[in-house]
């Protein structure tokens, strides 16, 4: 494993704003022991690229972005790019920020409750669209309008 920073992420991830990646589903369904032995990781791509002068900073969330923006001098004009998905990220940037073992951030996958994790996968990745619809409707009140990128 690389020397890159790692943070645990637990199953289920019930936030509609930070969903589990689809590749975790087969690991959970068919290779649970790999997760239990801490062998499953998710590479976390940055959400923001922040260019200030000749410096480039990468932020994984809004709080990290604000922390970076608090640092430059007052007259600096940061240029902020938000990535909505990996498809919007140029291949070279993806390789440098998410795939390179020296610079990527890895999230270790944990299962806190088999029952809750299974229920989450059935709701969000199962065949019944009504389950996903109910989850979205129940979770919609958690969204903050200013944070939505529409």
C-alpha positions as a printed NumPy array, in Angstrom:
array([[  0.   ,   0.   ,   0.   ],
       [  1.174,   3.533,  -0.662],
       [  2.377,   6.102,   1.813],
       [ -0.505,   8.399,   0.851],
       [ -2.839,   9.591,   3.615],
       [ -5.757,   7.312,   4.414],
       [ -8.987,   7.865,   6.292],
       [-11.6  ,   5.249,   7.131],
       [-15.014,   5.455,   5.497],
       [-17.745,   3.272,   6.917],
       [-20.5  ,   1.388,   5.169],
       [-23.21 ,   2.456,   4.821],
       [-22.6  ,   6.006,   3.704],
       [-26.141,   7.317,   3.968],
       [-25.443,  10.844,   2.732],
       [-27.014,  11.465,  -0.674],
       [-24.3  ,  14.058,  -1.222],
       [-21.331,  11.706,  -0.699],
       [-22.484,   8.386,  -2.152],
       [-20.455,   5.221,  -2.068],
       [-18.872,   4.407,  -5.392],
       [-20.481,   1.59 ,  -7.324],
       [-17.319,  -0.58 ,  -7.295],
       [-17.739,  -1.07 ,  -3.529],
       [-20.977,  -2.989,  -4.139],
       [-19.346,  -6.166,  -5.539],
       [-16.765,  -6.095,  -2.741],
       [-19.52 ,  -5.868,  -0.16 ],
       [-21.669,  -8.549,  -1.789],
       [-19.006, -11.085,  -2.712],
       [-15.788, -10.235,  -0.866],
       [-16.866,  -8.996,   2.565],
       [-13.798, -10.561,   4.17 ],
       [-11.551,  -8.217,   2.162],
       [-13.325,  -5.261,   3.751],
       [-13.152,  -6.806,   7.227],
       [ -9.376,  -7.305,   6.822],
       [ -8.955,  -3.644,   5.736],
       [ -7.957,  -4.458,   2.153],
       [-10.523,  -2.264,   0.345],
       [ -9.761,   1.398,  -0.285],
       [-11.39 ,   4.137,  -2.323],
       [ -9.199,   6.714,  -4.045],
       [-10.757,  10.127,  -3.346],
       [-10.406,  12.639,  -6.18 ],
       [-10.278,  16.322,  -5.283],
       [-13.484,  18.316,  -5.572],
       [-11.768,  21.657,  -6.244],
       [ -8.678,  22.938,  -8.007],
       [ -7.617,  26.34 ,  -6.668],
       [ -5.029,  28.317,  -8.603],
       [ -3.513,  31.301,  -6.799],
       [ -0.784,  32.881,  -8.892],
       [  1.638,  30.113,  -9.816],
       [  0.483,  27.813,  -7.002],
       [ -2.119,  25.076,  -7.425],
       [ -4.   ,  23.691,  -4.442],
       [ -6.424,  20.756,  -4.32 ],
       [ -9.389,  20.633,  -1.933],
       [-11.442,  17.542,  -1.157],
       [-14.469,  19.393,   0.262],
       [-15.914,  22.856,   0.942],
       [-14.258,  23.182,   4.355],
       [-10.844,  22.375,   2.874],
       [-11.492,  24.892,   0.077],
       [-12.298,  27.63 ,   2.606],
       [ -9.163,  26.763,   4.584],
       [ -7.039,  27.163,   1.449],
       [ -8.755,  30.421,   0.473],
       [ -8.074,  31.895,   3.923],
       [ -4.326,  31.551,   3.341],
       [ -3.42 ,  33.734,   0.312],
       [ -2.812,  37.461,   0.62 ],
       [ -5.888,  39.687,   0.46 ],
       [ -5.303,  40.999,  -3.075],
       [ -4.827,  37.505,  -4.56 ],
       [ -7.475,  36.429,  -7.057],
       [ -7.914,  32.666,  -6.759],
       [ -9.281,  30.779,  -9.734],
       [-11.513,  27.934,  -8.535],
       [-12.514,  24.938, -10.626],
       [-15.085,  22.485,  -9.254],
       [-15.13 ,  18.941, -10.588],
       [-18.595,  17.398, -10.641],
       [-17.309,  13.974, -11.601],
       [-14.268,  12.135, -12.85 ],
       [-15.422,  12.636, -16.439],
       [-14.854,  16.384, -16.097],
       [-11.297,  15.95 , -14.887],
       [ -8.571,  15.885, -17.557],
       [ -6.81 ,  12.481, -17.649],
       [ -3.482,  13.957, -16.59 ],
       [ -5.076,  15.647, -13.567],
       [ -6.838,  12.423, -12.617],
       [ -3.537,  10.542, -12.826],
       [ -1.707,  13.125, -10.699],
       [ -4.352,  13.625,  -8.002],
       [ -6.22 ,  10.326,  -7.726],
       [ -4.139,   7.522,  -9.187],
       [ -0.555,   8.419,  -8.24 ],
       [  0.33 ,   6.459,  -5.059],
       [  2.557,   9.341,  -3.89 ],
       [ -0.162,  11.999,  -3.94 ],
       [ -3.581,  10.34 ,  -3.79 ],
       [ -5.873,  10.235,  -0.784],
       [ -7.212,   6.798,   0.088],
       [-10.311,   6.085,   2.152],
       [-10.362,   2.706,   3.897],
       [-13.77 ,   1.014,   3.7  ],
       [-15.208,  -0.387,   6.947],
       [-18.47 ,  -2.18 ,   7.696],
       [-19.989,  -1.055,  10.974],
       [-23.207,  -3.022,  10.572],
       [-23.845,  -5.745,   7.99 ],
       [-27.588,  -5.226,   8.307],
       [-27.442,  -1.449,   7.721],
       [-24.932,  -1.821,   4.887],
       [-27.084,  -4.437,   3.166],
       [-30.169,  -2.263,   3.546],
       [-28.305,   0.684,   2.017],
       [-27.174,  -1.325,  -0.997],
       [-30.697,  -2.661,  -1.541],
       [-32.143,   0.868,  -1.299],
       [-29.62 ,   2.66 ,  -3.451],
       [-28.38 ,   0.009,  -5.881],
       [-31.243,  -2.498,  -5.953],
       [-33.727,  -3.157,  -8.722],
       [-36.569,  -1.213,  -7.113],
       [-36.508,   2.423,  -8.235],
       [-39.147,   3.203,  -5.596],
       [-36.549,   2.577,  -2.857],
       [-34.175,   5.148,  -4.364],
       [-37.008,   7.607,  -4.847],
       [-38.075,   7.245,  -1.208],
       [-34.467,   7.719,  -0.054],
       [-34.101,  10.882,  -2.146],
       [-37.408,  12.311,  -0.947],
       [-36.618,  11.51 ,   2.698],
       [-33.148,  13.044,   2.376],
       [-34.124,  16.129,   0.36 ],
       [-34.756,  18.164,   3.491],
       [-31.077,  17.713,   4.445],
       [-29.926,  19.665,   1.386],
       [-28.917,  23.278,   1.842],
       [-29.98 ,  25.308,  -1.192],
       [-26.777,  27.378,  -1.239],
       [-24.677,  24.199,  -1.417],
       [-26.487,  22.757,  -4.448],
       [-24.729,  23.07 ,  -7.789],
       [-27.639,  23.312, -10.219]])
